[in-house]
């Protein structure tokens, strides 16, 4: 997934209510912490399967790889859900 420019990130943030934005940032930070903990377990000698089982049981390896790739490329920003907010209802 392409990294958003600062302007695009600001536009996304402006399109969401503050609670939704805060929730997305919090979730991205949680995902970054999980990826970091898995990486640490691996650097301490655990296999990938062991690290996943210890840190995030149930997390599919492909999900880990995608998140790790985005995190390495763009930090927490790379893990923020990029979907725009809901469109206003038509009257």
Phi, psi and omega in degrees: 000135182290146177288136177280142174289166178301319179295319179294320178296319177296320179296315178300312181300319181292335182279351183248152174287157185303324181293319179295315179300312181299321179296318179294319179294317179300315180297319179297320178295321177296317179296320178298319179295322178294313179300316179298318180293322177295315178301319179295316179299321178293320179290338177276001174113354179286148172287168178301315180298319179295316180297316178298317180295324181286315189269315187217071179302136180094345177284122181289140180306323180293327176294315177302313182298317179296315179295319180297317180298314180293322180293317179295325182282324190221009180067204181302324179306324180292343181259355179290133177300120187268358181297139178292164177291169178296144177287147178295149179288144177282143181262000000 
